[in-house]
Amino acid sequence: LLDIGMPGMDGLQVCEALRAMPDLKHVKIIAQTGWGDEHMRRKTAAAGFDLHLVKPVDPHVLEDMLWLLRSGRKAA
């Protein structure tokens, strides 16, 4: 889980840096943010996030998303 609105390097930059590391390309990264608009969802997808969850995150939704990632399925 990676927050987007962080000081210094924001979550988008952190995700892009992680995706640039060959040993970490397979790691699943979930955006956890207060920004849920379509523009931000496009930005998180472009940065390499696997999923985008809006705070406050319902624990049941998080559990479902983790199951989807483990199973290799895409969220609707």
C-alpha positions as CSV (number, residue, x, y, z in Angstrom):
1,L,0.0,0.0,0.0
2,L,1.4,3.3,-1.0
3,D,0.0,6.7,-0.3
4,I,0.0,9.3,-3.1
5,G,0.2,12.6,-1.1
6,M,3.6,12.3,0.6
7,P,6.1,15.1,1.1
8,G,9.3,15.1,-1.0
9,M,8.8,12.1,-3.4
10,D,5.1,11.5,-3.9
11,G,3.6,8.1,-4.2
12,L,3.5,8.3,-8.0
13,Q,7.3,8.9,-8.1
14,V,7.9,6.1,-5.6
15,C,5.9,3.7,-7.7
16,E,7.7,4.7,-10.9
17,A,11.1,4.2,-9.1
18,L,10.0,0.8,-7.9
19,R,8.8,-0.3,-11.3
20,A,12.2,0.8,-12.8
21,M,14.0,-1.8,-10.5
22,P,14.1,-5.2,-12.3
23,D,13.9,-7.2,-9.1
24,L,10.7,-5.4,-8.0
25,K,8.8,-5.4,-11.3
26,H,6.6,-8.3,-10.0
27,V,5.7,-6.6,-6.7
28,K,2.0,-5.6,-6.5
29,I,1.5,-1.9,-5.6
30,I,-1.8,-0.5,-4.4
31,A,-2.4,3.3,-4.3
32,Q,-4.2,4.3,-1.1
33,T,-5.3,7.9,-1.4
34,G,-7.9,10.4,-0.8
35,W,-8.0,11.3,-4.5
36,G,-10.5,9.2,-6.4
37,D,-11.2,11.2,-9.5
38,E,-10.7,9.8,-12.9
39,H,-7.6,12.0,-13.6
40,M,-5.8,10.6,-10.5
41,R,-6.8,7.1,-11.4
42,R,-5.2,7.5,-14.8
43,K,-2.1,8.9,-13.2
44,T,-1.8,6.0,-10.8
45,A,-2.3,3.5,-13.7
46,A,0.4,5.3,-15.8
47,A,2.8,5.2,-12.8
48,G,2.5,1.5,-12.6
49,F,0.1,0.9,-9.7
50,D,-1.9,-2.4,-9.8
51,L,-4.9,-1.0,-8.0
52,H,-6.3,2.3,-6.8
53,L,-8.2,2.5,-3.4
54,V,-9.7,5.6,-2.0
55,K,-9.5,6.4,1.7
56,P,-10.9,5.5,4.0
57,V,-10.4,2.0,2.7
58,D,-13.0,-0.6,3.8
59,P,-11.0,-3.6,5.2
60,H,-13.3,-6.0,3.3
61,V,-12.7,-4.2,0.0
62,L,-8.9,-4.4,0.7
63,E,-9.2,-8.1,1.4
64,D,-11.1,-8.6,-1.9
65,M,-8.4,-6.5,-3.8
66,L,-5.6,-8.6,-2.3
67,W,-7.4,-11.8,-3.3
68,L,-7.7,-10.4,-6.9
69,L,-4.0,-9.6,-7.0
70,R,-3.0,-13.1,-5.7
71,S,-5.3,-14.7,-8.2
72,G,-4.0,-12.6,-11.1
73,R,-7.4,-11.2,-11.9
74,K,-8.2,-7.6,-12.6
75,A,-10.6,-5.4,-10.6
76,A,-13.7,-4.3,-12.4
